[in-house]
Amino acid sequence: MNTKISGFALAALATIFTAGPAFAAGDDIKQLAAHTGLSESKVRMILGCRTCNASYTYTYQRSLEQFREALGQKKYEQLMSGQPILLDDGIEVREHVAAVNTR
């Protein structure tokens, strides 16, 4: 019985320690949303799979233009190429981009 409990506790600790980067990525999404004035959902749509978002056909291009304008062309290109960027308030954002839009 004690082996089962200690195995469960070990698995729970491993989950907590490996989930750290996922929470950090969520913080980056929040920071980008606050900086660009877009919702977190729209930022995820731009950085991820745009066709996975139900409203992409209506809002993608408009959201992309707002996102690009808020960041500036240079920071936008850096972020989309997988490089970290520094926002105006000094916060570094490093977000994994699922698909690069070359438009």
Helices and strands as residue ranges (DSSP letters): H 2-18, H 20-36, H 40-47, G 50-52, H 56-71, H 73-80, E 85-86, E 92-93
